Structure formats: structure tokens, C-alpha cells
Amino acid sequence: MSLRKNTTIQSLQVFRGIAALAVVMVHSMHSTLAFSGPQHGNLIRLFNMGYLGVDFFFVLSGFIIMHAHINDFHEISAMKVYIFKRLVRIYPTYLPIGMLIMVLYTLLPTFTASGGHHFSFLSSFLLIPLDLPPALNVAWTLIHELMFYIVFMLFFVSIRWLFFGLALWAIFILGGQFYNITGWLKYPLNLINIEFMIGLGSAYLLNSKMFLFNRYKTILVIVGISITFSTLIIDVNPYPLRLISAFGLSLIIIGVSLYEIAGLIRWPIFSLLIGNASYSIYLIHNPLLSFTQRIFGKLHLEWYTAFTLGILISLCAGLLYYFVIERSCVRFFKRYLINNRN
């Protein structure tokens, strides 16, 4: 038993939605703290765990890419289609927001809570690793994602070339930890890139060891949850511990995917919708929070009311952007690809 190319695992989209919600939660907390004053209590510590959503995104990205292409032919024509799909998946949805934020920070450099933001125009437009970050602060993750997409092109030569390239990359990353890496090298030599590899390896193992994993899917989920949340309780900030969290998340993904494949899970439509819109939500939420939480602070709204409204407005705006921009772009380029294939 193996995963067919057309096997749809809806849990992956639901997980993307969960990851987006976690990131929105932590950013809403920080923006509310900046504009509505400090807040104490165990809930703040809980909200701060939301940055685990970034790690979840990276693991999911690696898993989804391998799952989507594991049965593709190892040939140049398949590579060209892959490159086209990856580029149109990232840039058309990102550029309207990225360019708007670049113009906004140029005209209003104090728009952020920190009172200023230094960024690279070139990195903001192309999402390439440079000394200065892109204007849209969450876009640093897209730089990592694009690097991973480039390395994954080796898959279309052979699976051995891909694993050799990933192993070589991992060696450079681990070696770079002994040095104080600055400038553009902080992107390719960041430990967080290994989270993509963990996700990719998880999808490969699920495909090749389906029978073995299927017997222990409940154990995988329990162990994955235990590992993930035990690192959160200790301290998730050091990246070595975040890699352990990523490993735990990969076990959860495998276990839940097996439950769905066995027909034991059905997700509500709304959770799938949030997952589908997760990229739009991720892109739009932080600059929007800089605006909404500043207004809520001036209105002197109760802290948790402002925090909750920030999350809800971000979700609604992200869903709107998904329906108006992202989905339209995806459909347009999908038709373009079909027409040019014919």
C-alpha cells in the first residue's frame, strides 16, 4: 500500500489553517501588548506558544511537497511544471501585499510598533536572501520556502540526488552553528531549514512504510503530541529544541494522515476553508494588526477584547483576500498551464 499521486489528505490543509491561526494569535498578542499596554497571566504564556505555528508551516511545507510530487516522473518536463506551479503559488498572492507594505513603510516608517523598519527593496520584490529583510516581516519565511523549492528540483533528477543535496545542505547548516553567521548567509544556514527536511522525510517514509506506520498511528499521534508540548513546557526558544518540536509535529502529521486515509476522520468545511485561505491569512494579518490594534489602543478597549477582535478581523480579511486575489490567481495560472500543455 502506498500513497497514489491523486491521494488527497485534507488534514494537511486543516493543519495549515491551525498553523496560520497560531501565528495570528501570537502576533495579535504582541501588537495588543504594544498598543494596549502590558498584560500578565498564564494566558499570555499560552498565546506566546503560537510561534510554534511557523515550525508547523515549515514541516507541513516539506511534507506537502514530497506528497504532491513523490510519484512524478524524474524528467525535465516535470521539473518545468513544478517550477511554474511553485512560482505562481508564491508570487502573485504575495506581491500586492509585499509591494503595498514596502510603499507604506517608505512613506510612514513609524507605522510599526517598534517605531521603524529597515528593509531591502530587492528582497521585498524577489524574496531572495540579502542582508536586510523584506518589508513584509513574515516574508522571511517565504525566502526559506523558496530556497527549499530550489533544492527540491533535484528530485526531478533522481530521489538519490535529492537526498544527497539535502544531506549536504544539512551538513553546512550544522557546521554553520559553530560560527556567528550574519548577513544573507543567515538564511541558507539557519537550523529552521532542517524542519523542511523533517517534513519531506516524513512524507517519504509514510509512502514507503504505510503498512508499518498504520499499525501504530495512535501511538504516533500520542508520542508526537507528547514530544511537541514537552518542549514547549521546557523552553521552545533554542532552535535545537524547536527541531525536536518539529519532529513531534511530523509524527502527528503522519498519524492523523493515516487516520484520514483509513476513513476515520472527516473535517468540517469551515476548517478546510481556513486551511485553503491560510496563505492569505498569513500574509495579510500582521500589517493589519499594526493598524487595528493601534486603533483599539486609542479606544481603550479591554485588553482581551482588543486581542480577540484583532484575530477575528485578520481571519475575515484573510478570507476576503483569498477569495478575491489568491483563488483568482490560482485559477488563472492553472488555466494557463492547461492551455499551454495542449
N, C-alpha and C positions, 0 to 999 in steps of 0.2 A: 504494500500500500504506500503510495506517495502522493504528494500534492500535485494535482494537474495544473496546467498553466491558467485555466479559467476558474480555478477554485477561488471563490470569494470568501474571505474571512472578515465578516462585518465587525468583529471585535476589535480589529486593528483601527477602524475608523472611530469606534467608541473610545478607544484608548487615546487617540489623537485629541478627541474632544475633552477627555479628562485632563490630559497634559496641558491643553490650552487654558482650561478653567483654573488649573493650579497656578499657572504663570500669571493670569489675570488677577487672581486672588492676592498673590504676593506683591504685585505692582500696585494694586489698589491700596493695599495696606501701607506701602511706603509713601505713596502720593498723599494719602489721607494723613499720615504722620507728619508729612512736610507742611501741609496747608491747614490742618485742623488741630495740630498740637500732639503731644505725646499721649500714649495710651499704654496702660500696664495690664498685666494679667496673663494667664496661661493661653488664652485665645491668640494673643499676639505671637507667641512662640509657635502655636499650631499654624497660623497663617504663614509664618516665615518659612515653613517647610514646603511651601508651594513652589520654591525654586527647583525642587526635585522634578517638576514638570519639564524643565529644559533637558534634564538627563533622560526622561521618558521619551521626549521628542527624538533625541539622538538615537536611542536604542531602537525605537519604532522605525525611524528612517532606514537604518541598516536592515532591519527585518523586512520591511515592505519592499525595498529594492531587490533583495535576493528572492523574496517570494514572488514578485512580479516577473522576474526575468530568469528564474532558475531553469526553465525549460526552453529558453530562447536558443536559437542556433548561434554557434560561435563563428560569426562571419561579419564582414564589414557592413553589409546592408542592414543587419540587425543593430549594429553599433550606431549607424546613422540615425535610425528611427529612435533609438534610445536617447541619443544626444538631443535630438529635436524635442522629444517629449519632456526631457528634464529642463531644458532651457525655457520652454513655453510654460512649464509648470511654475517656475520661479519668477521670471522677469515681468511678464505682463501684469500680474497681480501686484507685484512689489513696486514697480516703477512709479505709478501715480502717487502712492503714499510716500515713497522714498524721496521723490523729487519735491513734493509739497513740503515735507519736513525740512529738506535742505534749504528751500527758499524761506521758510518760516524762521529757521534758526539764523539765517543770514540777515533777515530784516529785524528779528526780535531775539537777539542772543540770550536774553534773560528769561525766555519762555520756560525753561526747565526750572525745577525746584532748586537745583544747585547753583543757579544764577549764571550759567554759561555752558557752552558746549562746543568743544573744538572737534572738527571732523574733516574728513578728506572728501573733496568733491568727486575725485575719480573713484574712490572706494564706494561712495554713495551711489554712483551711477552703475558701476560694473560689478560691484560686490567682490573685489579682489583684495587679497591681504596686503595692507600697507601699514605704515607706522601709525597713522591716525585712523580712527574708526569711521564707519559710515554715519550719516546724520541720524538716521532712524536707529536708535540704540539697540533694538532687538535684532537688527540686521546682521550683527556679528555672527549669529548662529547660521545665517544663510551662507556666509563665507565658508564656514566649516562644511556645510552641506554640499556646496559646490565642489570643494576640494575632494570630498568623498565620491561625488559623482564622477569626477575625473579619474580617480584611481579605479573606480568600478568598471571603467571602459576596458580594463584588462580582462574582464570576464569574457568579452566577446573575442578574445584571442584564445583563451582556454581557462578553465577553472584553476589549473595549476599556476598559471601566470598571475591570476588574481590573488591567490593565497600567498604566493611568493612576494608580490608587491605589497600586500597588507603586512606581511611579516617584516619586510624591510622597513616599511613606514613605522611600524610599532617599535622596532629596534632604535630607529632615530629618535622617536618620541621619548622612549625610556632613557636613552643616553643624554638627551637634552635636559633631563630633570636635574642633572648634576651641575648645570650652568645657569646663570642668571640670563634667561632669554628675554630680549627686548625687541622692539621694532616689529616688522612684518613676520618674523620667524615665530612669534608667539602663537600664530595661527596654526601652521602645519605641525609644530612641535608641542602643541597643547595636549595634555592627557585626555581631554574630553573627546578627542578623535577616536580613542580606543572604544568609546561607547558605541560608535557606529559599527565597529568590528564585532563587538559582542552581539549586537542585534543581527548582523549579517550571518555570523556563525550560528546563531540560534535558529534562524530560518533554514539554513543548510542542514543542520542536524535534525530539525523537525521533518524535513523532506526525506532524509536518508534513513532515519531511525524511528519512523512513525509507529511501528508496532511496539517497539520497546518503550517509547515515551507514553503511548496510550495506556499502558498498564498502570502508570504511576502519575497520571495527570493531576489527581487530587493532592498527592504528595508534593508535586512540583509547585502547585499554587500555594500550598501552606508554607513550604520552605522558602519560596520566593517572597511571600509577604513577610515572613519572619526575618529574613535577611535584610530586606529593604527597610523595615521600620526599626530594626535593632540599630542600624547605622544612623538613622535619624535621631534616635534617643541619645546615642553616644555623642555624635557631632558630625554633621554631614559636610562641613566646610572643606576639610582637607580632601583634595582630589582622589588620593588613594581610596578613601572611604566611599567617595561618590562612585568609584568604579565598582566597589562591592555592591552598592545600591543598584547600579546598572545591571550587574549580574543577577541580582534578585528580581529586578523588573523583567529581565529576559525569561526567567523561569515562569513568572506569572503569565507573560505573553504566550509561551508555549503551552502551558497548562490550560488556560482559558480558550486558546485556539482549538485545542483538542476537544474540549467540551462542546464547542460550537460545531466542529466537524462531525461529532457524534450525534448532533441534533438535540443537545441537552440545554442549549442557551438560545433564547430569542430576545433580541434587543428592541426596546420601544423606538418608534420612529423618531421621536424628538432627540434621543441620544445619538442616533445616526446623523441627524441634521446638524447637530453641534459638531460632530466629528467631521462632516463634509465641509463645514464652514470654519474649521479650526485654523487654517492658514490665514484667512481673512481676519478672524478674531485676533490672532497672534500679531498680525501686522498693525492693526488699527488701534489696539487697546491702549498702549502706553502714551502716545501723544494725546489721545482723547482724555485719558485720566489726568494728564497735566492741566487740561482745561477744566474738566468737570470738578475735580477735587479743589482747585483754586476757587471756583465759584462757591462750592459748598462750604469752604472755609470762611469766605466772606459773609455767607448767610448764617454762619454759626450753627450749622446743623449738628445734631448729636453725632458723635464720632462713628458709631456703628451704623447709623443711618446713612451717613455720607459714604462709608466704606461699601455698604451693600448696594447703594444706588450706583456707585462707580462700576461695580461688577455688572449689574444689570444693563446699564447703558452701554457698556463695552460689548456685551453679548449681542444686544439688539443692533448696534452699529455694525458689528462684525457680520451678523447675518444679512443685513441690508447690503453691505459691500460684497458679500459672497454672491447674492442673487443678481445684483446689478453689474458687477465687474468680473469677479473671478469665474463664475459659471459661464458667463457670456464668452469670456476669453477662451476657456477650455473648449467650449463647443465650436467656436470659430476655428481654432487651430486643429481640432480633431477633424472637422470637415476638410480643412486644407490638406491634412495628411492623407485622408482617404482619397481625395480628388487627385493628388499628385501620385499616389500609388497606382491609380488607374491610368 
